[in-house]
Amino acid sequence: MTRVVRRPFTFWRRSIQARVVASTLVLTIVVVGVVGMLLLRQTRDGLLDNRVDAALAETTNETQDARNRLESALLSDVDAAQQQRELVEPIIQRGLTRNFSVLLVGPVGSASGRPAAGGSTYTFGLDRSSVPADLVAHFSEPADMAWTYTTIRRFDTATDTASTEPGIAVGTQLTLPADGRTYTLYLLFPTTGEQQTLDLVTRALLTAAILLVVLVGGVAWLVTRQVVTPITMARRVAERLAAGQLEERLQVSGEDDLARLATSFNQMASNLERQIGQLEELSRVQRRFVSDVSHELRTPLTTVRMASDVLHDAREEFDPVTARSAELLQTELDRFESLLGDLLEISRFDARAAVLEVDDVNLVDVCHRVVESTQPLADQRGVRLEVHAAVDPVLAEADVRRIDRIVRNLVSNGIDHTGPQGPGEEPRVVVTVAGDDHAASITVRDHGVGLEPGQTARVFDRFWRADPARARTSGGTGLGLSISLEDAHLHGGWLQAWGRPKEGAQFRLTLPRRQGVALRRSPLTLIPSDLSERRSETMRQEWV
């Protein structure tokens, strides 16, 4: 379910075309909606204004005709009720043919002066409550013609049903000669035709808006496709170039900006292929040079080694200066042989020719064996070596020769750089081994000068030293940590360094228990546990 939900969001983030088309559609909908609302509002106002003008003109004509008929009435005609009927009935008849309703109420100021009261004369089926209350209130006393919008209600006695429709209510006042009192005449004009016209215009605008949005969306899709397709092709070719397929090129068609971009991209790819080829050739020559030199130096080195052994064995017969020279010659030959071996190993890593001889290795045994072999060097420096490990073996699928070399390099490096932890304390290097179901780890902790910020990233560089003036007492070549890092990567493991000035350093090797399994965590922390305990103790003392 999560994958199904994430897929549209992933597509939205990665597709420029989808975002451009969606943005265009949203903007088009907003613009069409605003314009459509304005057009509908103007159309409605125009229709209603025309209907109001027609209703007022109709009402004026009917009022004038009624007054003319009242002025021509005989003075002997003094029956007010009959005069009302004779006044209203012609108007009602014309209303039936001209589609308007009539309501006559009055006289003004009497109890029957309101539509809801009795005595009203009106079009058959008209609900007298169709006249709005505010318009009735306006004519509660003599006033000029007025109008307002209303809802016209009718009741059909034949079908016993009620109906409503929007309309316009226009009111005017007349004076009957029979009693000399003022009556209110209401004419109600339905606006159903205007509403139907407005609905028709609304449907037309809605249909046009939908077609316009679809058309704009299609145009935006076609336009963005013309632009995005070359970009997509460039992305795919760039991914193939990054994957090592340096012969990939973009297809160029036309002479526009995108075609010139494709041409520039192809030129860049060609230059990149040529330069990478030159670098690969140079690297190959360098690797071959290092390998050839290392091999060619073996023969003269063997001869020099034989002569050095003879001189070293007979050094007691020489004078002190010559004897010391023989010892220095032997030491430097040992270092030179180590350097040749390391260079050969580095050349194998560079050529990607290094392979693992995997077996089940007990890392606890490896650490004890390395500590025993480096104990003479530690005794010479006055450093105590400690191994902290559980009784149970910590097994991992690894190349025992390479793991032994990694641990040996780390321990030798710790012996070179360690120092006393405090006044009167003996310098020590602590090797810790631990494991869990997924990984096995070894840490080597020293208490020397430590590492400055940023040096942990460079400590595995070839021939790099934190202090260039510091002598290598263990005879190192400057390639040990670099080879150790390559050995760790060859196992699919980690080799990490931590250090802080005057607080020493710690290196952590983490290996998967089974080859091919990706590491996710390490059984041991990179920051030394003794540092955390020391800080906690200091904080407790300060608190006390």
C-alpha positions as CSV (number, residue, x, y, z in Angstrom):
1,M,0.0,0.0,0.0
2,T,2.9,2.4,0.8
3,R,4.5,1.7,-2.5
4,V,1.2,2.4,-4.3
5,V,0.9,5.7,-2.5
6,R,4.6,6.7,-3.0
7,R,4.6,5.9,-6.8
8,P,2.5,9.0,-7.8
9,F,4.6,11.3,-5.6
10,T,7.8,9.8,-7.0
11,F,6.4,10.4,-10.6
12,W,5.5,13.9,-9.6
13,R,8.9,14.7,-8.3
14,R,10.8,13.3,-11.2
15,S,8.6,14.4,-14.2
16,I,9.0,18.0,-15.3
17,Q,6.4,17.4,-18.0
18,A,3.8,16.3,-15.4
19,R,4.5,19.4,-13.3
20,V,4.3,21.8,-16.2
21,V,1.1,20.3,-17.6
22,A,-0.5,20.2,-14.2
23,S,0.5,23.8,-13.5
24,T,-0.8,24.9,-16.9
25,L,-4.1,23.1,-16.3
26,V,-4.5,24.7,-12.8
27,L,-3.8,28.2,-14.1
28,T,-6.1,27.6,-17.1
29,I,-8.9,26.5,-14.8
30,V,-8.4,29.5,-12.6
31,V,-8.4,31.9,-15.5
32,V,-11.4,30.3,-17.2
33,G,-13.3,30.2,-13.9
34,V,-12.7,33.9,-13.2
35,V,-13.6,34.9,-16.8
36,G,-16.6,32.6,-16.8
37,M,-17.9,34.1,-13.6
38,L,-17.5,37.6,-14.9
39,L,-19.3,36.7,-18.1
40,L,-22.1,35.0,-16.3
41,R,-22.5,37.9,-13.9
42,Q,-22.6,40.4,-16.8
43,T,-25.1,38.2,-18.7
44,R,-27.3,37.8,-15.7
45,D,-27.2,41.6,-14.9
46,G,-28.0,42.4,-18.5
47,L,-30.9,40.0,-18.7
48,L,-32.4,41.1,-15.4
49,D,-32.0,44.8,-16.2
50,N,-33.8,44.3,-19.5
51,R,-36.5,42.4,-17.7
52,V,-36.8,45.1,-15.1
53,D,-37.1,47.8,-17.7
54,A,-39.8,45.8,-19.5
55,A,-41.7,45.2,-16.3
56,L,-41.6,48.9,-15.3
57,A,-42.7,49.9,-18.8
58,E,-45.5,47.4,-18.7
59,T,-46.5,48.6,-15.2
60,T,-46.5,52.2,-16.3
61,N,-48.7,51.5,-19.3
62,E,-51.1,49.5,-17.2
63,T,-51.2,52.2,-14.6
64,Q,-51.8,55.0,-17.1
65,D,-54.5,52.9,-18.8
66,A,-56.2,52.3,-15.5
67,R,-56.1,56.0,-14.6
68,N,-57.6,56.9,-18.0
69,R,-60.4,54.5,-17.4
70,L,-61.0,55.8,-13.9
71,E,-61.1,59.4,-15.1
72,S,-63.7,58.4,-17.7
73,A,-65.9,56.6,-15.2
74,L,-69.5,58.0,-14.6
75,L,-69.9,60.0,-11.4
76,S,-73.0,58.1,-10.6
77,D,-70.9,54.9,-10.3
78,V,-70.3,55.0,-6.6
79,D,-69.9,51.3,-5.9
80,A,-66.2,51.0,-4.9
81,A,-66.2,47.2,-5.1
82,Q,-67.6,47.1,-8.6
83,Q,-65.2,49.8,-9.7
84,Q,-62.3,47.7,-8.4
85,R,-63.4,44.7,-10.4
86,E,-63.9,46.8,-13.5
87,L,-60.4,48.2,-12.9
88,V,-58.6,45.0,-12.3
89,E,-60.3,42.4,-14.5
90,P,-59.0,43.9,-17.8
91,I,-55.5,43.9,-16.3
92,I,-55.8,40.3,-15.2
93,Q,-57.0,39.2,-18.6
94,R,-54.1,41.0,-20.3
95,G,-51.7,39.4,-17.7
96,L,-52.8,36.0,-18.7
97,T,-51.8,36.6,-22.3
98,R,-48.6,38.7,-21.4
99,N,-47.5,36.4,-18.6
100,F,-47.8,38.5,-15.5
101,S,-50.0,38.3,-12.4
102,V,-52.0,41.0,-10.8
103,L,-52.9,41.8,-7.2
104,L,-55.0,44.8,-6.0
105,V,-55.2,45.6,-2.3
106,G,-56.5,48.5,-0.3
107,P,-57.4,51.0,0.6
108,V,-54.1,52.2,2.1
109,G,-54.3,52.6,5.9
110,S,-57.2,50.2,6.3
111,A,-57.2,46.6,7.6
112,S,-57.5,45.3,4.1
113,G,-54.6,47.3,2.8
114,R,-52.2,44.3,3.1
115,P,-52.1,41.4,0.6
116,A,-52.7,38.8,3.3
117,A,-55.9,40.5,4.4
118,G,-59.3,39.8,2.9
119,G,-60.8,41.8,0.1
120,S,-57.9,41.5,-2.2
121,T,-58.4,41.1,-6.0
122,Y,-55.8,39.0,-7.7
123,T,-55.0,36.6,-10.5
124,F,-56.6,33.2,-10.0
125,G,-54.1,30.7,-8.4
126,L,-51.7,33.4,-7.2
127,D,-50.4,33.2,-3.7
128,R,-50.8,36.6,-2.2
129,S,-47.6,36.1,-0.1
130,S,-45.7,36.4,-3.3
131,V,-45.4,40.1,-2.7
132,P,-42.3,40.7,-0.5
133,A,-42.9,42.2,2.9
134,D,-40.5,45.1,2.3
135,L,-42.5,46.2,-0.8
136,V,-45.8,45.9,1.2
137,A,-44.2,48.1,3.9
138,H,-43.2,50.6,1.3
139,F,-46.8,51.1,0.2
140,S,-48.3,51.2,3.7
141,E,-48.8,54.9,2.9
142,P,-49.0,56.8,-0.4
143,A,-45.7,56.3,-2.3
144,D,-44.3,56.3,-5.8
145,M,-43.8,53.2,-8.0
146,A,-41.3,50.7,-6.6
147,W,-40.0,47.2,-7.5
148,T,-38.1,44.3,-6.0
149,Y,-37.1,40.7,-6.8
150,T,-39.4,38.1,-5.4
151,T,-40.5,34.4,-5.6
152,I,-43.8,34.0,-7.3
153,R,-45.9,31.2,-5.7
154,R,-48.9,29.6,-7.4
155,F,-51.4,26.9,-6.5
156,D,-53.1,24.8,-9.2
157,T,-56.4,23.6,-7.9
158,A,-56.9,21.2,-10.8
159,T,-53.8,19.1,-9.9
160,D,-53.6,20.3,-6.3
161,T,-50.0,21.2,-6.7
162,A,-47.9,24.3,-5.8
163,S,-45.2,25.8,-7.9
164,T,-42.6,28.6,-7.5
165,E,-40.6,30.7,-9.9
166,P,-38.3,33.7,-9.6
167,G,-39.8,37.0,-10.6
168,I,-40.1,40.8,-10.2
169,A,-42.8,42.5,-8.2
170,V,-43.7,46.1,-9.2
171,G,-46.1,48.2,-7.1
172,T,-48.0,51.4,-7.9
173,Q,-50.9,53.2,-6.4
174,L,-54.3,54.3,-7.8
175,T,-57.2,56.4,-6.4
176,L,-60.7,55.2,-7.0
177,P,-63.2,58.0,-7.7
178,A,-66.0,55.9,-6.1
179,D,-64.6,56.4,-2.6
180,G,-61.7,58.7,-3.1
181,R,-59.3,56.3,-1.4
182,T,-55.9,55.0,-2.6
183,Y,-55.4,51.4,-3.6
184,T,-52.1,49.5,-4.3
185,L,-51.7,47.6,-7.6
186,Y,-49.0,44.9,-7.7
187,L,-47.9,43.4,-11.0
188,L,-45.7,40.3,-10.7
189,F,-43.5,39.4,-13.7
190,P,-41.8,36.0,-13.8
191,T,-38.2,35.8,-14.9
192,T,-38.3,32.1,-15.9
193,G,-37.3,32.9,-19.5
194,E,-34.3,34.9,-18.3
195,Q,-33.3,32.1,-15.9
196,Q,-33.5,29.6,-18.8
197,T,-31.4,31.8,-21.0
198,L,-28.9,32.1,-18.2
199,D,-28.8,28.3,-17.7
200,L,-28.2,27.9,-21.4
201,V,-25.4,30.4,-21.3
202,T,-23.9,28.7,-18.2
203,R,-24.0,25.3,-19.9
204,A,-22.4,26.7,-23.0
205,L,-19.7,28.4,-21.0
206,L,-19.1,25.2,-19.0
207,T,-18.8,23.1,-22.1
208,A,-16.5,25.7,-23.7
209,A,-14.4,25.8,-20.5
210,I,-14.0,22.0,-20.4
211,L,-13.0,21.9,-24.1
212,L,-10.6,24.8,-23.6
213,V,-8.9,23.2,-20.5
214,V,-8.6,19.9,-22.4
215,L,-7.2,21.7,-25.4
216,V,-4.7,23.8,-23.4
217,G,-3.7,20.7,-21.5
218,G,-3.0,18.8,-24.8
219,V,-1.1,21.8,-26.2
220,A,1.0,22.0,-23.0
221,W,1.7,18.3,-23.1
222,L,2.8,18.5,-26.8
223,V,4.9,21.6,-26.2
224,T,6.6,20.2,-23.0
225,R,7.1,16.9,-24.7
226,Q,9.1,18.6,-27.5
227,V,11.3,20.2,-24.8
228,V,11.4,17.4,-22.2
229,T,12.1,14.5,-24.6
230,P,15.6,15.7,-25.5
231,I,16.3,16.4,-21.9
232,T,15.1,12.8,-21.0
233,M,17.3,11.4,-23.7
234,A,20.2,13.5,-22.4
235,R,19.6,12.1,-18.9
236,R,19.6,8.5,-20.1
237,V,22.8,9.0,-22.1
238,A,24.4,10.7,-19.1
239,E,23.4,7.8,-16.9
240,R,25.0,5.4,-19.4
241,L,28.1,7.5,-19.5
242,A,28.2,7.5,-15.7
243,A,27.9,3.7,-15.8
244,G,31.0,3.4,-18.0
245,Q,29.4,3.3,-21.5
246,L,31.5,6.1,-22.8
247,E,30.6,5.5,-26.4
248,E,27.0,6.7,-25.9
249,R,26.0,9.9,-27.8
250,L,22.9,11.9,-28.3
251,Q,21.1,12.0,-31.6
252,V,21.2,15.5,-33.2
253,S,18.4,16.7,-35.4
254,G,17.8,20.3,-36.5
255,E,19.7,23.4,-35.8
256,D,17.7,24.9,-32.8
257,D,19.0,25.4,-29.3
258,L,18.2,21.8,-28.3
259,A,20.2,20.5,-31.2
260,R,23.1,22.8,-30.3
261,L,22.9,21.5,-26.7
262,A,23.0,17.9,-28.0
263,T,26.0,18.8,-30.1
264,S,27.8,20.4,-27.1
265,F,26.9,17.4,-25.0
266,N,28.3,15.0,-27.5
267,Q,31.5,17.0,-27.7
268,M,31.8,17.0,-23.9
269,A,31.2,13.2,-23.9
270,S,33.9,12.7,-26.5
271,N,36.4,14.9,-24.6
272,L,35.5,13.0,-21.4
273,E,36.0,9.6,-23.1
274,R,39.3,10.7,-24.5
275,Q,40.5,12.1,-21.1
276,I,39.3,9.0,-19.2
277,G,41.0,6.8,-21.8
278,Q,44.2,8.8,-21.3
279,L,43.8,8.5,-17.5
280,E,43.2,4.8,-17.7
281,E,46.2,4.3,-19.9
282,L,48.3,6.4,-17.6
283,S,47.0,4.4,-14.6
284,R,47.7,1.2,-16.4
285,V,51.3,2.4,-17.2
286,Q,51.8,3.4,-13.6
287,R,50.5,0.1,-12.3
288,R,52.7,-1.8,-14.7
289,F,55.6,0.4,-13.8
290,V,55.1,-0.2,-10.1
291,S,54.7,-3.9,-10.6
292,D,57.7,-4.2,-13.0
293,V,59.9,-2.1,-10.8
294,S,58.9,-4.1,-7.7
295,H,59.6,-7.3,-9.5
296,E,62.9,-6.1,-11.1
297,L,64.1,-4.9,-7.7
298,R,63.7,-8.3,-6.2
299,T,66.8,-9.7,-7.8
300,P,69.3,-7.0,-6.8
301,L,67.6,-6.7,-3.5
302,T,68.2,-10.4,-2.9
303,T,71.9,-9.9,-3.7
304,V,72.1,-6.9,-1.4
305,R,70.2,-8.9,1.3
306,M,72.8,-11.7,1.1
307,A,75.6,-9.3,1.4
308,S,73.9,-7.4,4.2
309,D,73.3,-10.7,6.1
310,V,77.0,-11.5,5.8
311,L,78.0,-8.1,7.1
312,H,75.3,-8.1,9.9
313,D,76.5,-11.5,11.1
314,A,80.1,-10.3,11.2
315,R,79.4,-6.9,12.7
316,E,81.0,-7.9,16.1
317,E,84.4,-8.1,14.3
318,F,84.1,-4.5,12.9
319,D,84.8,-1.3,14.6
320,P,81.8,0.4,16.3
321,V,81.0,2.7,13.4
322,T,81.1,-0.1,10.8
323,A,79.1,-2.4,13.0
324,R,76.5,0.3,13.5
325,S,76.4,0.8,9.7
326,A,75.8,-2.9,9.2
327,E,72.9,-2.8,11.6
328,L,71.3,0.3,9.9
329,L,71.8,-1.4,6.5
330,Q,69.9,-4.5,7.8
331,T,67.1,-2.4,9.2
332,E,66.6,-0.3,6.1
333,L,66.7,-3.5,3.9
334,D,63.9,-4.9,6.0
335,R,61.9,-1.7,5.5
336,F,62.7,-1.7,1.8
337,E,61.5,-5.3,1.4
338,S,58.3,-4.3,3.3
339,L,57.9,-1.3,1.0
340,L,58.2,-3.5,-2.1
341,G,55.6,-5.9,-0.7
342,D,53.2,-3.1,0.0
343,L,53.7,-1.6,-3.4
344,L,53.0,-4.9,-5.0
345,E,49.8,-5.3,-2.9
346,I,48.7,-1.7,-3.8
347,S,49.3,-2.4,-7.5
348,R,47.0,-5.5,-7.1
349,F,44.3,-3.4,-5.6
350,D,44.6,-0.7,-8.3
351,A,44.4,-3.4,-10.9
352,R,41.4,-4.9,-9.1
353,A,43.2,-8.2,-9.1
354,A,43.0,-8.8,-5.4
355,V,40.9,-11.8,-4.4
356,L,39.7,-13.3,-1.1
357,E,40.5,-16.7,0.2
358,V,37.4,-16.9,2.5
359,D,37.3,-19.2,5.5
360,D,35.6,-19.1,8.9
361,V,38.0,-17.0,11.0
362,N,38.0,-16.6,14.8
363,L,38.8,-12.9,15.3
364,V,39.7,-13.5,18.9
365,D,42.5,-15.9,17.9
366,V,43.7,-13.4,15.3
367,C,43.9,-10.6,17.9
368,H,45.8,-12.8,20.4
369,R,48.2,-13.9,17.7
370,V,48.9,-10.4,16.5
371,V,49.4,-9.2,20.1
372,E,51.9,-12.0,20.7
373,S,53.9,-11.2,17.5
374,T,54.0,-7.5,18.2
375,Q,54.8,-7.8,21.9
376,P,58.6,-7.4,21.4
377,L,58.0,-4.0,19.7
378,A,55.6,-3.0,22.5
379,D,58.2,-4.0,25.2
380,Q,60.8,-1.9,23.4
381,R,58.5,1.1,23.6
382,G,57.3,0.3,27.1
383,V,53.7,-0.2,26.0
384,R,51.3,-2.7,27.5
385,L,49.1,-4.6,25.1
386,E,45.6,-5.8,26.2
387,V,43.0,-7.9,24.5
388,H,39.4,-7.5,25.7
389,A,37.2,-10.3,24.3
390,A,34.6,-12.7,25.3
391,V,35.3,-16.4,26.0
392,D,33.2,-17.5,23.1
393,P,34.8,-17.2,19.6
394,V,33.8,-14.4,17.3
395,L,33.6,-16.0,13.8
396,A,33.3,-14.3,10.4
397,E,33.8,-15.4,6.8
398,A,37.1,-13.7,5.9
399,D,40.6,-14.0,4.5
400,V,42.7,-14.7,7.6
401,R,45.9,-13.4,6.0
402,R,44.3,-10.0,5.2
403,I,42.5,-9.7,8.6
404,D,45.8,-10.6,10.3
405,R,47.5,-7.8,8.3
406,I,44.8,-5.2,9.1
407,V,45.0,-5.9,12.9
408,R,48.8,-6.0,12.8
409,N,48.9,-2.6,11.1
410,L,46.4,-1.1,13.6
411,V,48.3,-2.5,16.6
412,S,51.7,-1.3,15.2
413,N,50.3,2.1,14.5
414,G,48.9,2.3,18.0
415,I,52.2,1.3,19.5
416,D,53.9,4.0,17.5
417,H,51.6,6.8,18.6
418,T,50.5,5.8,22.2
419,G,51.6,7.5,25.4
420,P,50.8,7.5,29.1
421,Q,47.2,8.2,30.0
422,G,48.1,10.2,33.1
423,P,51.0,10.8,35.5
424,G,52.5,7.5,36.5
425,E,50.3,5.4,34.2
426,E,51.8,2.9,31.8
427,P,51.1,3.5,28.1
428,R,48.8,0.8,26.7
429,V,47.0,-0.2,23.6
430,V,43.7,-2.0,24.0
431,V,42.3,-4.4,21.4
432,T,38.6,-5.2,21.8
433,V,36.7,-7.9,19.9
434,A,32.9,-8.3,19.9
435,G,30.2,-9.6,17.6
436,D,26.5,-10.0,17.1
437,D,24.3,-12.0,14.7
438,H,25.1,-9.8,11.7
439,A,28.6,-8.3,12.2
440,A,31.9,-8.7,14.0
441,S,34.1,-5.8,15.1
442,I,37.6,-5.1,16.3
443,T,38.7,-1.8,17.9
444,V,42.3,-0.7,18.6
445,R,42.6,2.1,21.1
446,D,45.7,4.1,21.8
447,H,46.3,7.1,24.1
448,G,48.7,9.1,22.1
449,V,48.6,12.5,20.6
450,G,45.3,11.8,18.8
451,L,44.1,13.4,15.6
452,E,43.1,16.9,14.8
453,P,39.7,17.7,13.3
454,G,39.7,16.6,9.6
455,Q,42.6,14.2,10.0
456,T,40.4,11.2,10.4
457,A,39.4,11.5,6.7
458,R,43.1,11.6,5.6
459,V,44.6,9.0,7.9
460,F,44.1,6.3,5.3
461,D,45.8,8.2,2.5
462,R,49.0,6.8,1.1
463,F,52.2,8.0,2.8
464,W,50.2,10.4,5.0
465,R,51.3,11.1,8.5
466,A,49.7,13.4,11.1
467,D,53.1,14.6,12.2
468,P,55.6,14.6,9.3
469,A,58.5,15.1,11.6
470,R,57.7,12.0,13.7
471,A,60.0,9.0,13.0
472,R,58.6,5.6,12.2
473,T,59.9,3.4,15.0
474,S,58.1,0.3,13.8
475,G,59.6,0.5,10.4
476,G,56.4,1.3,8.6
477,T,56.2,2.2,5.0
478,G,53.3,4.7,5.1
479,L,51.0,2.3,3.1
480,G,49.8,0.1,6.0
481,L,46.5,1.9,6.7
482,S,45.8,2.3,3.0
483,I,46.2,-1.4,2.4
484,S,44.1,-2.1,5.5
485,L,41.3,0.0,4.2
486,E,41.4,-1.8,0.8
487,D,41.4,-5.1,2.6
488,A,38.3,-4.1,4.7
489,H,36.5,-2.9,1.5
490,L,37.4,-6.2,-0.2
491,H,35.5,-8.0,2.6
492,G,32.6,-5.6,2.3
493,G,33.4,-4.1,5.7
494,W,34.3,-0.8,7.3
495,L,37.5,0.6,8.6
496,Q,36.9,3.8,10.5
497,A,39.0,6.1,12.6
498,W,38.3,8.4,15.6
499,G,40.7,10.8,17.2
500,R,40.9,13.8,19.4
501,P,43.9,15.9,20.3
502,K,45.6,14.7,23.5
503,E,42.9,12.0,24.0
504,G,44.3,9.4,21.6
505,A,42.7,7.6,18.7
506,Q,40.6,4.5,18.0
507,F,40.3,2.5,14.9
508,R,37.3,0.2,14.3
509,L,37.2,-2.7,11.9
510,T,33.7,-4.1,11.2
511,L,33.1,-7.2,9.1
512,P,29.9,-9.0,8.0
513,R,29.5,-12.4,9.6
514,R,28.6,-13.7,6.1
515,Q,30.1,-12.6,2.8
516,G,27.7,-10.7,0.6
517,V,25.6,-9.4,3.5
518,A,25.4,-5.6,3.7
519,L,26.5,-4.0,7.0
520,R,24.0,-1.9,8.8
521,R,25.6,-1.4,12.2
522,S,28.7,-2.3,14.3
523,P,28.8,-4.2,17.6
524,L,31.3,-1.7,19.0
525,T,31.1,2.1,19.1
526,L,33.6,4.2,17.3
527,I,34.0,6.6,20.2
528,P,36.0,4.9,22.9
529,S,34.0,3.8,25.9
530,D,36.7,4.7,28.4
531,L,36.5,8.3,27.2
532,S,32.7,8.4,28.1
533,E,33.4,6.8,31.5
534,R,36.2,9.3,32.2
535,R,33.9,12.2,31.4
536,S,31.1,10.8,33.5
537,E,33.5,10.4,36.4
538,T,34.8,14.0,36.0
539,M,31.2,15.3,36.0
540,R,30.5,13.4,39.1
541,Q,33.5,14.8,40.9
542,E,32.6,18.3,39.8
543,W,29.1,17.8,41.1
544,V,30.3,16.5,44.5
